[in-house]
Amino acid sequence: MINNEDFLDEIGDSHFSNNAQNPVREDAFVLSDEEKIEKIKKDVENILQTLGMDLTDDSLKGTPNRVAKMFVKEIFGGLNPTKKPKASTFDNNYKYGEMLVEKNITLYSTCEHHLLPIIGRAHVAYISSGRVIGLSKMNRIVEYYAKRPQVQERLTMQIVQELQKALGTEDVACVIDAKHLCVNSRGIKDIESSTVTSEFGGKFKDPQTRREFLDYIKLETQF
């Protein structure tokens, strides 16, 4: 009979998630960033000391503070809703009616099961129903939802849902191809594999439209 701890490990190793929203507590933002950094700093100190590291060493003495700041200000900064990018949209005055594709968006995230990096590319597309969005905003939306403990399936869905809401259309698609260091550097240690996820909304559910999008992704961009 499998015990609860083994069951939780199995969920983590299977990269399973049962929620399209990040599991954030209601009191997640009661503490200020500075207060969170101080608490996390002490926790990192405890982890390193438990592992037997000498925190008086010049190379290590600043590590707890650096890690705490990195967690709060950088790699998990997307948890803070005040950092959500403003998704400004504009009237499609030039009546562009084909799909717009922003491909090869650099993606850095963190696996919520092992807190190891997810590194890859996101490809995002939409078909305007009257509104358009600045190209850089698409990159910023990807970055915002990536900078938190994540599951790739959820991240893909969140990007699509945010753009659908901003643009007022269901016609949005996203494909992410990424390497998970929790697979590449531990466990099975498969350094060659990558994970591909997709979310297709509205017209992108049509096989022909979907194929057009996927063909654009395969185009090699050289300048």
N, C-alpha and C positions, 0 to 999 in steps of 0.2 A: 504493500500500500504506500503510495507516494505521500510524503509529508508536505506541509504547507510551504516550507522553505524551498524544497526541491521543485514544487509546483511553480513558485514565483520565478525560480531560476529558469525553468522551462519556458515560461512566458517571455522572459527577457531574451533568451537565446533564440526564440522563434520570432523576435521583433514584432510581437503582437500588441495591438492597441484596440480598445473597444470604444473609443470616443473621438469625434472629429474636432473636439476642443481640447486644448492643453489642460491637464488636471491641476489647476491653480486654486489655492484656498481663498476664501473670501477676505482673510486678513493679510493677504500677500503683500500689501503695500502700506501697512501700518507703520513699519519701520522705514526710515530714510535710507538712501543708498549708503551714507556714511555709517549708519548703525549696522546695516547688513554687512558691510566690509569688516567692521570690527568683530562681529560674531563669527563670520566665516574665517577670518584670520586666525582666531583662537582654535577653531576646528581643524584647520590645516596644520597648525603647529602640533596639535595633539596627534594627528595622523602620522606626521613625519617623526615625531618623538617615539610613537609606538613602533614604527618601523626600525627604530634604532639610529636615526640620523642625528648628527651633531649640529644643532641649530646655532652654535656659536661660530661655525665655520663661515668665512666671508662669503662663500658662494651660496650659502643656504639661509643666512640670517634674514635676508629680505624676501625670501620665497613666500612665506605665508601672506604677507601683505600684497605681493605681486599677484598671487593666485586669486586672492579675495577681490582685488580690484578688477582683475580680468573677468571673473565670474559676473560681477555686478554691472560693470561698465561696458563690457565688450561681448563675450560669447553668449551671455544670457540676458543681454540688454533688451532683447525683443520681448521679454516677459512684461516689461513696463509699458502700459498702454499710453503713457505720455510721450513715448518715443515713436508711436505709430506715425508713419509718413502721411502727409496730407495728399490725398490722391486727387489733385485738381484735374478736372476734365473740361473740354471745350466743345463747342458746336463743330460738327463735321461740315464746315462751310464749303470745302472743296469736293464734297460728295464722293469721297473715296469709298467704294463699295466692296472691295476685296478684303481678304484677311490681312492683318498686319502681324508679322512674326518677329519677336525679339528672341534670338537664339543664343546659345552659349553664354548664358548669364552665370558668372562664377558663383558657386554656392558653397558656403562653409556652415555646417551645423554641428550638432552634438547629439549622439545617440542617448536617449533618456534611460536606456537600460544599463549601460556601462559607462556613460559619460566619456565616451571616446569620440573622436572627430568623424563627421560625415563630410566628404569632399567630392564635389561633382559639378554638374552643369544643369541649369534649368532652361527649358525652351517654352516660351509663353506666346500665345496667339489670341487674337480676338477679331470679330467682325463687327464693325460699328453699326449701331442702330440709331445713330444720330449724334453720339458723343464720341470723342477721342481723348486719349490720355497721353501725357508727355512720356517719351520713351524712358527717361531716367526713372520715372515713377514706378515703372514695371520692375526695374532692377531693385528699387528701394523696398517695394512690397515683398519681393523674394527675400531680401536681406532681413527685413523685419521679422518675418515668420520663421526664418532659419535660425536667428540668434536666440535660441532657447533650447532646452532639452526637448528633443523631437523624435518622432517616428516619421519615416519618409512618406508613407501613405497619407498621414494627416497633413503634413506640410504641403503636399501636392494639392490636396483638397482645399486647404486654407487659401492658397494663392489664387486658385480659380474663384472661390467664393468671394474673396475681397475684390477682385477685378469685376466680377459680375455685379456686385453691389455698387461699385464706383461708376461703372459704365452704363448701368441700367439695361443690361442684356444678359441672356443666358449663354450667348455665343462666345464662350471663352474656353481655352484648352491649355493644358500644361503637361509637359513630360519632363521628368527628372531622371538623370543617369548619374549615379553616385557610388563611390566606394565607402564602405563602412569599416573603420579600423577595428571595430569590435569583431568583425569577421576576418579582416586581413591580418591583424597583428596578434590575435589571441584565439582561443577556441580551435576552430578548424584551421586557422592560419592560411587561408586561401588568398594569396596576394593578387590573383588575376581577376577574380570575380567582381562584378559591379551589380547594383540593384537598379532596375528601371521601374518607375511608377508613372501612371498617367491618369488624368481626369479630363473628360470631354463633356462639355455642356452644350445644349442647344443644337445648332447646326453642325457642330463637330461630331455629333453622334451619327451623322450621315456618313456611310463608308467612303464616299467619294471626297467629301470635304476633309475627313480625317486623313485620307491618303495624301491629299495635297499638302496638308500641314506636315505630315511625317516626311514627305519628299523634300520640303523646304529645309527641314532640320538636317537632312543628309548633305545638303549643299556645302561644299568646302569654301570657306571665306578666305581669300588671299588678296593682299594689297601690295 
